[in-house]
Amino acid sequence: MEFLGTSQTASYCGPKKACGFSALPPAVPAPVVQECYQPYYLPGYRYLNSWRPSLFYKISNAQTCMDEGATSRSPLRPPTILPAVRSALFCRYTPRDWDRSNELQMRGAEASRLWASRLTGDSMRLMQDKDQLTRQMQEGTSRNLGQRLSDIGFWKSELGYELERLLKENHGLDTVKRRLECAAEELDCPLQVALECLYHREKRIGIDLVHDNVEKNLIREVDLLKCCQEQMRKLAQRIDIQMRDNRDAQHALERDLEDKTSAQFIDEKCFNLRNTSDCISFFHGMEKVDGTISVPETWAKFSNDNIRHSQNMRANSIRLREEAENLFEILSDQMWKQFTQTNLAFSARISEVTDAKNKLQTQLAKTLQEIFQAENTIMLLERSIMAKECPLKVAQTRLECRTWRPNVELCRDIPQFKLVNEVFTIDDTLQTLKLRLRETQDTLQLLVMTKSRLEHELAIKANTLCIDKDKCMSMRKSFPCVPRLVGCS
């Protein structure tokens, strides 16, 4: 006998009801998310609803179990409880559905909590990183301004020093007003010798046709001779032109020095600004305005060019003044020094070419020896390859013969493994030897090409030695005496 209103065991043995939780996924389902707009306010500005988190409001759709009161019962079991109670029992969830729903809720809550915790930690780290970045950038800017002030001070001192020397040189050059007499006719002979040496050296071949120290000294000697001739003819006009150029260089230095002073004052003001200064303010859009006309390289190059230009002007002025005061004595000394330097450059170049030729001959001999060794290596490799063919044939023949063993005798025994391993090993050995043979053959071709190049270089060096040693140095054995250079007969 069964009591009315109690849960019947047979009611759980009937057909299973199809509820909304029967097809739940194993992972946390994606809840239906309704995006709520969260307005952005400036830091420190509080509103009444500032307690709300900056997350999306999540609205879950509850799934209701379908009414299955119309489900057909088994005709073999008569009803044992009242119809109303039986209908209420059939509409309930199972304990398994209840446990799964709780588990899903706990998973969702845990995921939301972990996400919120990570977001909070990331926000704190972000604020710390941005604060540190702002502080480091401000300190770096201050260091850069300090370095900039140091650079401006350095260039100011250089410009001031150079301006002082230029003014002194202009005063000294202004006092030089003597006339000079020309004695350039005696310079035609050494000038012709230097030009002939240049013409002969143009006949060099290949890589030896270089702009070496000898050619530089020859060109310098030719320029010096021509410059001396021009100085002795038109020194008065050159003094006037040089003084005009000195005034231009002086004006450039003074203008650059004035600009440096103004820039130093502005940068010192910027360097002394702090976060607590009274004169700081917002200037929106200034970071987008780029009114610069130079970069640090061109900025330094501008002052350096002015200094170098001034130095060149001073050097020209010194040379003109010295020539005006002691032209004949200095001329002979300069010509003799340049002649000696050119001869020394010739001797050094001849020694270098001779040494290079000897080294090339040594390399050629070593290359020939390496060619002989490479040919022997190729012959030995070919013999080794041929010697490996017979063992390979023996191993493959043994394998082929063992394939004719009848029935169960066709066994994968130790000899079979050894034979297969032997075939693979010999084949790998042959491939390695053939690869090494190809590499050796390529090396032999490279050595042959190197031999050809060395022989060509030796021919070039022999031609260069003939030009410098036999032709040029034979013409430069004599030099005009000092009395003839200074215009005395």
Sequence and secondary structure as in RCSB ss.txt:
>XXXX:A:sequence
MEFLGTSQTASYCGPKKACGFSALPPAVPAPVVQECYQPYYLPGYRYLNSWRPSLFYKISNAQTCMDEGATSRSP
LRPPTILPAVRSALFCRYTPRDWDRSNELQMRGAEASRLWASRLTGDSMRLMQDKDQLTRQMQEGTSRNLGQRLS
DIGFWKSELGYELERLLKENHGLDTVKRRLECAAEELDCPLQVALECLYHREKRIGIDLVHDNVEKNLIREVDLL
KCCQEQMRKLAQRIDIQMRDNRDAQHALERDLEDKTSAQFIDEKCFNLRNTSDCISFFHGMEKVDGTISVPETWA
KFSNDNIRHSQNMRANSIRLREEAENLFEILSDQMWKQFTQTNLAFSARISEVTDAKNKLQTQLAKTLQEIFQAE
NTIMLLERSIMAKECPLKVAQTRLECRTWRPNVELCRDIPQFKLVNEVFTIDDTLQTLKLRLRETQDTLQLLVMT
KSRLEHELAIKANTLCIDKDKCMSMRKSFPCVPRLVGCS
>XXXX:A:secstr
   TTS  TGGGSS     GGGG  SS     EE        TT   TTTTS SS EE          TT    T
TS   S HHHHHHHHTS  HHHHHHHHHHHHHHHHHHHHHHHHHHHHHHHHHHHHHHHHHHHHHHHHHHHHHHHH
HHHHHHHHHHHHHHHHHHHHHHHHT        GGGGHHHHHHHHHHHHHHTT  GGG    HHHHHHHHHHHHH
HHHHHHHHSHHHHHHHHHHHHHHHHHHHHHHHHHHHHHHHHHHHHHT  TT SS    TTGGG       HHHHH
HHHHHHHHHHHHHHHHHHHHHHHHHHHHHHHHHHHHHHHHHHHHHHHHHHHHHHHHHHHHHHHHHHHHHHHHHHH
HHHHHHHHHHHHHHHHHHHHHHHHHHHTT  GGG    HHHHHHHHHHHHHHHHHHHHHHHHHHHHHHHHHHHHH
HHHHHHHHHHHHHHHIIIIIIIHHHTS    HHHHTT  
